[in-house]
Every structure is written in structure tokens, then in C-alpha cells.
């Protein structure tokens, strides 16, 4: 920030960045942002524990951005909203969940991202198996 500058109104809190280490040694970098929500240690710990399972399944180079915010419109019942963006090598997975409680929102968000990561891994495995099988078939037909 420039000395003497006045901070803008409505600007999100600074990014709280940390790395969550998993049991198997895999590290996923998690950045947590809050908009209209104070990021407490309890929320930070919950995000880290919920996304630890995802961290075991992705590369060490992956980054996860989690944005927690509250909708101020009183007509919206599910006012606690969370967005997640998981950047992997070559693909970006996104999810958004909303509910009346932030803890439930974080839980549902983690499950959604976990499901997407599982699907992405299955597609990659299937693709590599198919390529190997096609390579073997081409090798056989060339010999015949």
C-alpha cells in the first residue's frame, strides 16, 4: 500500500496463504480469502482439514483458491457461499456451494471438488490405457 493512501471500501481482506501438508508428503497450496466474512482460525483449520483428502490426490504443483463470502441480500436463505478453484497441470476445476451455515458450505464444497478430482483422474487413466492398447494393436498389425 502506498504511504498516505486511503484503503478502498469493499476491498476483500488480504489473502491468507498457507500450505497444507498431507500424511503422504504431498503438499497443496491453499489460499483462503474472505469477503464480508472474517477468516478465523477455526474456518482456516476447517478448510485445511476438509481439503487434505484432495491434496493427497493431486500434484504438488496444484494450487487451491477458496473464497468464502456472505450474501447480504435478506431474501437469499443460503447466504453463506464458498467458491473453490483448483488449478492443476492443464486443467482448472471450479465449484461453488451455498447454505445457511459456513461449516456445511465448506463440507459440501470439499466433496464437490473431491468428486471432480476423482473424475479427472479416472479420465486420465482411461486415456493412457487406451493409448497403450492402441499402440499395441498398431504394433501387431504392422508385424502381420
DOTORRO-894867 format. One record per residue (C-alpha): residue in three letters; x, y, z. Coordinates in steps of 0.1 Angstrom, whole numbers, padded with zeros to 4 digits, always signed. Example, Ala and Ser with C-alpha at 12.3 -4.5 7.8 and 13.67 -1.06 7.14 Angstrom:
ala+0123-0045+0078/ser+0137-0011+0071/
***
This chain:
unk+0000+0000+0000/unk+0013+0035-0008/unk+0020+0057+0022/unk-0008+0081+0028/unk-0032+0063+0005/unk-0067+0056+0018/unk-0079+0020+0015/unk-0109+0015-0008/unk-0143+0005+0007/unk-0155-0030-0001/unk-0120-0044-0009/unk-0116-0081+0002/unk-0093-0089+0030/unk-0057-0098+0022/unk-0052-0133+0010/unk-0043-0158+0037/unk-0019-0182+0021/unk-0006-0214+0035/unk+0005-0249+0025/unk-0013-0279+0039/unk+0009-0309+0043/unk-0007-0343+0039/unk+0003-0376+0056/unk+0020-0389+0024/unk+0041-0358+0020/unk+0020-0343-0008/unk+0016-0305-0005/unk-0013-0285-0019/unk-0011-0247-0016/unk-0043-0233-0002/unk-0052-0196-0005/unk-0082-0185+0016/unk-0100-0152+0010/unk-0129-0137+0028/unk-0155-0112+0015/unk-0179-0099+0041/unk-0166-0128+0063/unk-0138-0127+0089/unk-0115-0156+0083/unk-0110-0171+0118/unk-0085-0198+0127/unk-0115-0221+0131/unk-0126-0216+0095/unk-0090-0218+0082/unk-0085-0251+0101/unk-0118-0265+0087/unk-0108-0256+0051/unk-0074-0272+0056/unk-0088-0304+0071/unk-0116-0308+0045/unk-0093-0303+0015/unk-0065-0325+0029/unk-0081-0355+0012/unk-0079-0337-0021/unk-0043-0328-0015/unk-0033-0364-0014/unk-0047-0370-0049/unk-0032-0340-0068/unk+0002-0329-0078/unk+0025-0309-0055/unk+0022-0280-0081/unk-0015-0277-0076/unk-0030-0246-0061/unk-0064-0242-0044/unk-0081-0209-0040/unk-0110-0208-0016/unk-0132-0177-0013/unk-0157-0175+0015/unk-0183-0148+0015/unk-0217-0139+0028/unk-0246-0127+0006/unk-0261-0096+0022/unk-0295-0099+0005/unk-0320-0109+0031/unk-0342-0128+0006/unk-0314-0153+0000/unk-0317-0181+0025/unk-0284-0198+0016/unk-0263-0167+0023/unk-0231-0184+0033/unk-0213-0191+0000/unk-0179-0207-0008/unk-0161-0208-0042/unk-0131-0231-0049/unk-0107-0231-0078/unk-0082-0259-0081/unk-0055-0253-0107/unk-0039-0285-0119/unk-0015-0291-0147/unk-0036-0284-0178/unk-0070-0282-0162/unk-0088-0259-0138/unk-0116-0273-0116/unk-0142-0250-0101/unk-0170-0254-0076/unk-0195-0232-0057/unk-0217-0241-0028/unk-0241-0222-0007/unk-0260-0230+0026/unk-0272-0212+0057/unk-0241-0223+0077/unk-0205-0218+0066/unk-0193-0251+0080/unk-0218-0270+0059/unk-0209-0250+0029/unk-0172-0258+0032/unk-0180-0295+0037/unk-0202-0296+0005/unk-0175-0276-0014/unk-0148-0301-0005/unk-0170-0330-0015/unk-0177-0314-0049/unk-0140-0307-0056/unk-0131-0342-0045/unk-0157-0357-0069/unk-0143-0336-0098/unk-0107-0346-0090/unk-0117-0383-0089/unk-0134-0380-0123/unk-0104-0361-0138/unk-0080-0388-0125/unk-0102-0416-0140/unk-0104-0399-0173/unk-0066-0395-0174/unk-0060-0432-0165/unk-0086-0443-0191/unk-0069-0422-0218/unk-0034-0436-0210/unk-0048-0472-0210/unk-0065-0466-0244/unk-0033-0451-0259/unk-0013-0481-0247/unk-0038-0506-0261/unk-0039-0487-0295/unk-0001-0487-0296/unk-0001-0525-0290/unk-0027-0531-0317/unk-0008-0509-0342/unk+0024-0529-0335/unk+0006-0562-0341/unk-0009-0550-0374/unk+0024-0538-0386/unk+0040-0572-0380/unk+0012-0591-0398/
***
